[in-house]
Amino acid sequence: MTAPVAADTAPESFRLSLNTATVKKASLETAARLCAENGISGIGPWRDVVEAAGGAQAARKLIDSYALSVTTLCRGGFFTTGFGKSATPEARSAALADNRAAIDEAAVLGTGELVLVVGGLPDGSKNLPAARQAVADALAELVPYATDRGVRLAIEPLHPMFCADRAVVSTLGQALDLAAPFAADEVGVCVDTYHIWWDPDLYAQIERAGREGRISSYQVCDWVLPLAEDALLSRGHVGDGHIDFAPITDAVRAAGYAGHVEVEIFNQAVWDTDPAVTVATMADRHRRFIKPAGPL
């Protein structure tokens, strides 16, 4: 896995965004206020936080009051139980309705990127090819609806340890293959360091994603050990673990991505920390490890 040298002419934006999962116990208002207080220019809300704020319209008004950009909405997806051959009409209808609602929320919030966690194996199934085909079928069903509303569906590959229960798409290459039948402004991919830092084909696939114009989001957090009992909660602040961020960031920059860098951390200790401390730490780590100069 050889990291490329960043192009001298590559974009230098890489401003910072807070994914609200990082401050799970905070309200959207608190998260937005802390962004403003720390000079952070972006926010990526989860749908539960949007709902708690009174819905997408109210959330958009609140976020606008702090002059923040909405970088992504998390999340849509979980297609594999609703679109597989064994799926019931009721499951399919529910999956479509939930994802269309997520697309509508993204449009109201003013973000063009809806992050998709595609879903794991259906209960009792060991058929990975069928589960991945269900993802492809769901994309074909939802792309026209999303495109009409100016929203791109952003496939997020998850680390292989989540293949059974959360995402049958484990690599950036798999995500790009699923995106390939669609235009670049219809289906993109999420580059999340936690999930793909280990991939021996990582840099080639980042270059491919950039060449195809499909990088929807660059999300960062670190891989910390020991893994938590719930592996989902094993993310850490940038700089606390085993990921070498500089070459990945350089590769994403060289690939032409000029959007925000979104910090998304699932970690009980981080969630139990005062959100003000968490956001200040996040901003400090961004300056130290991602973007050493310029505004956040």
C-alpha positions as CSV (number, residue, x, y, z in Angstrom):
1,M,0.0,0.0,0.0
2,T,2.0,3.0,-1.3
3,A,0.8,6.5,-0.6
4,P,1.0,8.9,-3.5
5,V,2.5,12.3,-3.3
6,A,-0.1,15.1,-3.1
7,A,-0.3,17.3,-6.2
8,D,1.0,20.8,-5.7
9,T,-2.1,22.2,-7.4
10,A,-4.5,20.2,-5.1
11,P,-7.3,22.0,-3.3
12,E,-6.4,23.3,0.2
13,S,-9.8,23.7,1.7
14,F,-10.3,20.9,4.2
15,R,-12.3,22.9,6.7
16,L,-13.6,21.1,9.8
17,S,-17.1,19.6,10.4
18,L,-18.5,18.1,13.5
19,N,-20.5,14.9,13.0
20,T,-23.1,15.0,15.8
21,A,-22.5,11.4,16.7
22,T,-19.2,12.6,18.2
23,V,-21.2,14.5,20.9
24,K,-24.0,12.0,21.2
25,K,-25.5,13.4,24.4
26,A,-25.6,17.0,23.1
27,S,-28.6,18.6,21.4
28,L,-28.3,20.0,17.9
29,E,-28.4,23.5,19.3
30,T,-25.5,22.7,21.7
31,A,-23.5,21.1,18.9
32,A,-24.1,24.0,16.6
33,R,-23.2,26.5,19.3
34,L,-20.0,24.7,20.1
35,C,-19.0,24.6,16.5
36,A,-19.5,28.4,16.3
37,E,-17.6,29.0,19.5
38,N,-14.6,27.0,18.2
39,G,-14.6,28.5,14.7
40,I,-15.8,25.2,13.1
41,S,-17.6,25.9,9.9
42,G,-19.5,22.6,9.2
43,I,-21.8,20.2,10.9
44,G,-23.0,16.8,9.9
45,P,-26.2,15.9,11.8
46,W,-27.7,12.5,12.4
47,R,-31.4,12.0,11.7
48,D,-32.3,11.4,15.4
49,V,-30.8,14.8,16.3
50,V,-32.7,16.5,13.5
51,E,-35.9,14.9,14.7
52,A,-35.2,16.0,18.3
53,A,-34.7,19.5,17.1
54,G,-38.3,19.6,15.7
55,G,-37.6,18.2,12.2
56,A,-35.6,19.2,9.2
57,Q,-37.1,22.7,8.8
58,A,-36.5,23.7,12.4
59,A,-33.0,22.1,12.3
60,R,-32.1,24.0,9.1
61,K,-33.2,27.3,10.7
62,L,-31.1,26.5,13.8
63,I,-28.0,25.6,11.8
64,D,-28.4,28.6,9.6
65,S,-28.5,30.9,12.7
66,Y,-24.9,29.7,13.5
67,A,-23.8,30.2,9.8
68,L,-22.8,26.5,9.5
69,S,-22.6,24.4,6.4
70,V,-24.4,21.1,6.6
71,T,-21.8,18.7,5.2
72,T,-23.8,15.4,5.3
73,L,-26.8,13.8,6.8
74,C,-26.4,10.4,8.5
75,R,-27.9,8.1,7.6
76,G,-30.0,6.2,5.0
77,G,-29.5,2.6,3.9
78,F,-30.0,-0.8,5.7
79,F,-31.2,-2.1,2.3
80,T,-30.4,-5.8,2.7
81,T,-33.5,-6.7,4.7
82,G,-35.9,-4.8,2.4
83,F,-34.6,-5.5,-1.1
84,G,-33.4,-9.1,-1.0
85,K,-35.2,-12.0,-2.8
86,S,-36.6,-13.1,0.6
87,A,-37.8,-9.6,1.6
88,T,-41.5,-9.2,2.2
89,P,-43.5,-6.5,0.5
90,E,-43.9,-4.8,3.9
91,A,-40.1,-4.8,4.5
92,R,-39.5,-3.3,1.0
93,S,-42.1,-0.6,1.5
94,A,-40.7,0.3,4.9
95,A,-37.1,0.5,3.6
96,L,-38.2,2.7,0.7
97,A,-40.3,5.0,2.9
98,D,-37.5,5.5,5.4
99,N,-34.9,6.2,2.8
100,R,-37.1,8.6,0.9
101,A,-37.8,10.4,4.2
102,A,-34.0,10.6,4.7
103,I,-33.5,12.1,1.2
104,D,-36.3,14.6,1.9
105,E,-34.6,15.6,5.1
106,A,-31.2,16.0,3.4
107,A,-32.8,18.3,0.8
108,V,-34.4,20.5,3.4
109,L,-31.2,20.7,5.4
110,G,-29.4,21.9,2.4
111,T,-26.8,19.1,2.1
112,G,-26.2,17.3,-1.1
113,E,-24.9,14.2,0.6
114,L,-26.9,11.4,2.3
115,V,-24.6,8.9,3.9
116,L,-25.7,5.2,3.4
117,V,-24.8,2.4,5.8
118,V,-26.1,-0.4,3.5
119,G,-26.9,-3.1,5.9
120,G,-25.6,-6.5,6.9
121,L,-26.7,-10.0,6.2
122,P,-30.4,-10.7,6.6
123,D,-31.3,-12.9,9.6
124,G,-30.4,-16.5,8.9
125,S,-28.6,-15.7,5.6
126,K,-25.0,-16.4,4.7
127,N,-25.4,-15.2,1.1
128,L,-23.1,-12.2,0.6
129,P,-23.6,-11.9,-3.1
130,A,-27.3,-11.8,-2.7
131,A,-27.1,-9.1,0.0
132,R,-24.8,-7.0,-2.2
133,Q,-27.2,-7.4,-5.1
134,A,-30.0,-6.1,-2.8
135,V,-27.9,-2.9,-2.2
136,A,-27.6,-2.5,-6.0
137,D,-31.3,-3.0,-6.4
138,A,-32.1,-0.4,-3.7
139,L,-29.8,2.2,-5.3
140,A,-31.5,1.7,-8.7
141,E,-34.9,2.3,-7.0
142,L,-33.8,5.4,-5.0
143,V,-31.5,7.3,-7.3
144,P,-34.2,8.9,-9.4
145,Y,-36.0,10.1,-6.2
146,A,-32.8,11.5,-4.7
147,T,-31.6,13.1,-8.0
148,D,-34.9,15.0,-8.3
149,R,-34.2,16.5,-4.9
150,G,-30.5,17.4,-5.5
151,V,-29.2,14.7,-3.1
152,R,-26.4,12.3,-3.8
153,L,-26.4,8.9,-2.2
154,A,-23.0,8.3,-0.5
155,I,-22.1,4.7,0.0
156,E,-20.0,4.2,3.2
157,P,-17.9,1.1,3.3
158,L,-17.5,-0.3,6.8
159,H,-14.7,-2.3,8.3
160,P,-15.1,-6.0,7.5
161,M,-15.9,-6.8,11.2
162,F,-19.2,-5.1,10.6
163,C,-20.0,-7.1,7.4
164,A,-22.5,-9.5,9.1
165,D,-24.6,-6.9,10.9
166,R,-24.1,-3.4,9.5
167,A,-22.6,-3.3,6.0
168,V,-21.9,-5.9,3.4
169,V,-19.8,-3.3,1.6
170,S,-16.3,-3.4,3.2
171,T,-13.9,-1.6,0.8
172,L,-13.8,1.6,-1.1
173,G,-13.4,-0.5,-4.3
174,Q,-16.7,-2.4,-3.6
175,A,-18.5,0.9,-3.0
176,L,-17.2,2.4,-6.2
177,D,-18.2,-0.7,-8.1
178,L,-21.8,-0.3,-6.8
179,A,-21.7,3.4,-7.7
180,A,-20.4,2.7,-11.2
181,P,-23.8,2.3,-13.0
182,F,-24.8,5.8,-11.9
183,A,-23.6,9.3,-12.6
184,A,-21.1,10.8,-10.3
185,D,-23.6,13.3,-9.0
186,E,-26.1,10.5,-8.3
187,V,-24.0,8.1,-6.2
188,G,-20.8,8.8,-4.4
189,V,-18.7,7.2,-1.7
190,C,-17.7,8.2,1.9
191,V,-14.0,7.9,2.7
192,D,-13.9,7.1,6.4
193,T,-10.4,6.5,7.9
194,Y,-11.7,4.2,10.6
195,H,-13.2,1.8,8.2
196,I,-10.7,1.7,5.3
197,W,-7.2,2.6,6.7
198,W,-6.2,-1.1,6.6
199,D,-7.0,-1.7,2.9
200,P,-3.9,-2.6,0.8
201,D,-5.6,-1.1,-2.2
202,L,-6.6,2.1,-0.4
203,Y,-4.6,4.7,-2.3
204,A,-5.5,3.3,-5.7
205,Q,-9.1,3.4,-4.8
206,I,-9.0,6.9,-3.4
207,E,-7.4,8.0,-6.7
208,R,-10.1,6.2,-8.6
209,A,-12.8,7.8,-6.5
210,G,-11.3,11.2,-7.2
211,R,-10.9,10.5,-10.9
212,E,-14.6,9.5,-11.1
213,G,-15.7,12.5,-9.1
214,R,-17.4,10.4,-6.4
215,I,-15.9,11.5,-3.0
216,S,-18.9,12.7,-1.1
217,S,-17.3,13.0,2.3
218,Y,-14.0,12.6,4.1
219,Q,-14.6,11.4,7.6
220,V,-11.9,10.9,10.2
221,C,-11.3,9.3,13.6
222,D,-8.7,7.0,14.9
223,W,-8.4,3.2,15.5
224,V,-7.7,2.7,19.2
225,L,-6.9,-0.5,21.1
226,P,-8.1,-2.4,23.0
227,L,-11.3,-2.7,21.1
228,A,-14.4,-2.0,23.1
229,E,-16.7,-4.9,24.0
230,D,-19.0,-3.3,21.5
231,A,-16.6,-2.9,18.6
232,L,-18.8,-0.1,17.2
233,L,-17.6,2.1,20.1
234,S,-13.8,1.7,19.4
235,R,-13.2,4.9,17.6
236,G,-10.9,7.6,19.1
237,H,-9.8,11.2,18.6
238,V,-7.4,11.7,15.7
239,G,-3.9,11.1,17.0
240,D,-4.9,8.7,19.8
241,G,-4.5,5.5,17.8
242,H,-2.9,3.6,15.0
243,I,-3.9,5.5,11.8
244,D,-1.4,7.5,9.8
245,F,-3.6,10.4,8.7
246,A,-1.0,12.4,6.7
247,P,-0.8,10.1,3.7
248,I,-4.5,9.4,3.6
249,T,-5.3,13.1,3.8
250,D,-2.7,13.9,1.1
251,A,-4.3,11.2,-1.1
252,V,-7.8,12.6,-0.6
253,R,-6.6,16.1,-1.4
254,A,-4.7,14.9,-4.5
255,A,-7.8,13.2,-5.6
256,G,-9.5,16.6,-5.8
257,Y,-11.7,16.6,-2.8
258,A,-12.0,20.1,-1.4
259,G,-14.9,19.7,1.1
260,H,-15.0,19.6,4.8
261,V,-13.3,17.0,7.0
262,E,-16.0,15.5,9.2
263,V,-15.1,14.0,12.6
264,E,-17.3,11.1,13.6
265,I,-16.4,9.3,16.8
266,F,-18.3,6.5,18.5
267,N,-16.8,6.0,21.9
268,Q,-18.5,5.8,25.3
269,A,-15.7,7.7,27.1
270,V,-15.9,10.5,24.5
271,W,-19.7,10.6,24.8
272,D,-19.3,10.9,28.6
273,T,-16.9,13.8,28.3
274,D,-18.2,17.4,28.4
275,P,-19.2,18.2,24.8
276,A,-17.3,21.5,25.0
277,V,-14.1,19.6,25.8
278,T,-14.7,17.1,23.0
279,V,-15.3,19.8,20.4
280,A,-12.2,21.8,21.5
281,T,-10.1,18.6,21.4
282,M,-11.4,17.8,17.9
283,A,-10.5,21.3,16.7
284,D,-7.0,21.0,18.2
285,R,-6.4,17.6,16.6
286,H,-7.6,18.9,13.2
287,R,-4.9,21.6,13.4
288,R,-2.2,19.2,14.5
289,F,-2.9,16.3,12.2
290,I,-5.1,17.3,9.3
291,K,-4.8,21.0,8.4
292,P,-2.1,22.9,10.3
293,A,-3.0,26.4,9.0
294,G,-6.0,28.4,8.0
295,P,-9.6,28.7,9.3
296,L,-11.6,25.8,10.5
